């Protein structure tokens, strides 16, 4: 999935930044879920 994210960053950095923020919150939710 990391490779796909890198490709998206090259295509449109602005969308990737927003997506990164969303991904960060998703990771936090996953961490809480696993805990």
N, CA and C atoms as an extended XYZ file, in Angstrom:
105
Properties=species:S:1:pos:R:3:atomname:S:1:resname:S:1:resid:I:1 pbc="F F F"
N         0.846       -1.214        0.000 N   UNK     1
C         0.000        0.000        0.000 CA  UNK     1
C         0.871        1.250        0.000 C   UNK     1
N         2.050        1.158        0.573 N   UNK     2
C         2.950        2.322        0.622 CA  UNK     2
C         3.303        2.753       -0.800 C   UNK     2
N         3.597        1.790       -1.661 N   UNK     3
C         3.960        2.133       -3.040 CA  UNK     3
C         2.807        2.871       -3.722 C   UNK     3
N         1.580        2.398       -3.514 N   UNK     4
C         0.427        3.050       -4.131 CA  UNK     4
C         0.330        4.491       -3.639 C   UNK     4
N         0.549        4.701       -2.355 N   UNK     5
C         0.481        6.050       -1.798 CA  UNK     5
C         1.514        6.947       -2.443 C   UNK     5
N         2.723        6.425       -2.676 N   UNK     6
C         3.773        7.237       -3.290 CA  UNK     6
C         3.343        7.668       -4.686 C   UNK     6
N         2.757        6.755       -5.438 N   UNK     7
C         2.309        7.095       -6.795 CA  UNK     7
C         1.257        8.190       -6.731 C   UNK     7
N         0.348        8.099       -5.774 N   UNK     8
C        -0.705        9.110       -5.651 CA  UNK     8
C        -0.090       10.462       -5.320 C   UNK     8
N         0.952       10.454       -4.496 N   UNK     9
C         1.608       11.718       -4.132 CA  UNK     9
C         2.163       12.389       -5.385 C   UNK     9
N         2.754       11.595       -6.278 N   UNK    10
C         3.323       12.165       -7.510 CA  UNK    10
C         2.212       12.754       -8.372 C   UNK    10
N         1.074       12.079       -8.404 N   UNK    11
C        -0.035       12.552       -9.247 CA  UNK    11
C        -0.614       13.842       -8.687 C   UNK    11
N        -0.971       13.845       -7.402 N   UNK    12
C        -1.536       15.075       -6.831 CA  UNK    12
C        -1.198       15.180       -5.351 C   UNK    12
N        -0.157       15.929       -5.021 N   UNK    13
C         0.325       16.090       -3.640 CA  UNK    13
C        -0.744       16.631       -2.703 C   UNK    13
N        -1.592       17.519       -3.192 N   UNK    14
C        -2.616       18.104       -2.312 CA  UNK    14
C        -3.576       17.025       -1.819 C   UNK    14
N        -4.082       16.208       -2.732 N   UNK    15
C        -5.010       15.141       -2.334 CA  UNK    15
C        -4.302       14.178       -1.391 C   UNK    15
N        -3.019       13.887       -1.693 N   UNK    16
C        -2.272       12.940       -0.882 CA  UNK    16
C        -2.130       13.442        0.531 C   UNK    16
N        -1.927       14.737        0.698 N   UNK    17
C        -1.792       15.289        2.060 CA  UNK    17
C        -3.093       15.083        2.827 C   UNK    17
N        -4.215       15.403        2.178 N   UNK    18
C        -5.510       15.218        2.845 CA  UNK    18
C        -5.718       13.736        3.160 C   UNK    18
N        -5.365       12.894        2.204 N   UNK    19
C        -5.538       11.452        2.404 CA  UNK    19
C        -4.647       10.972        3.546 C   UNK    19
N        -3.450       11.553        3.652 N   UNK    20
C        -2.529       11.158        4.717 CA  UNK    20
C        -3.142       11.463        6.072 C   UNK    20
N        -3.768       12.630        6.197 N   UNK    21
C        -4.403       13.003        7.461 CA  UNK    21
C        -5.500       12.000        7.791 C   UNK    21
N        -6.299       11.658        6.794 N   UNK    22
C        -7.377       10.696        7.012 CA  UNK    22
C        -6.785        9.341        7.404 C   UNK    22
N        -5.698        8.952        6.728 N   UNK    23
C        -5.065        7.676        7.034 CA  UNK    23
C        -4.548        7.660        8.463 C   UNK    23
N        -3.972        8.772        8.900 N   UNK    24
C        -3.433        8.854       10.260 CA  UNK    24
C        -4.535        8.594       11.282 C   UNK    24
N        -5.697        9.190       11.070 N   UNK    25
C        -6.805        8.992       12.007 CA  UNK    25
C        -7.276        7.541       11.949 C   UNK    25
N        -7.242        6.947       10.757 N   UNK    26
C        -7.652        5.550       10.623 CA  UNK    26
C        -6.687        4.654       11.398 C   UNK    26
N        -5.391        4.949       11.305 N   UNK    27
C        -4.385        4.160       12.023 CA  UNK    27
C        -4.627        4.271       13.523 C   UNK    27
N        -4.919        5.485       13.979 N   UNK    28
C        -5.195        5.686       15.409 CA  UNK    28
C        -6.386        4.829       15.820 C   UNK    28
N        -7.432        4.844       15.018 N   UNK    29
C        -8.627        4.053       15.323 CA  UNK    29
C        -8.275        2.566       15.364 C   UNK    29
N        -7.459        2.124       14.418 N   UNK    30
C        -7.059        0.718       14.389 CA  UNK    30
C        -6.276        0.363       15.646 C   UNK    30
N        -5.363        1.241       16.060 N   UNK    31
C        -4.572        0.983       17.264 CA  UNK    31
C        -5.494        0.839       18.470 C   UNK    31
N        -6.471        1.734       18.590 N   UNK    32
C        -7.417        1.651       19.707 CA  UNK    32
C        -8.217        0.358       19.606 C   UNK    32
N        -8.611        0.006       18.398 N   UNK    33
C        -9.404       -1.204       18.182 CA  UNK    33
C        -8.613       -2.442       18.622 C   UNK    33
N        -7.343       -2.505       18.225 N   UNK    34
C        -6.524       -3.665       18.577 CA  UNK    34
C        -6.223       -3.701       20.070 C   UNK    34
N        -6.108       -2.535       20.689 N   UNK    35
C        -5.863       -2.495       22.138 CA  UNK    35
C        -7.119       -2.980       22.852 C   UNK    35
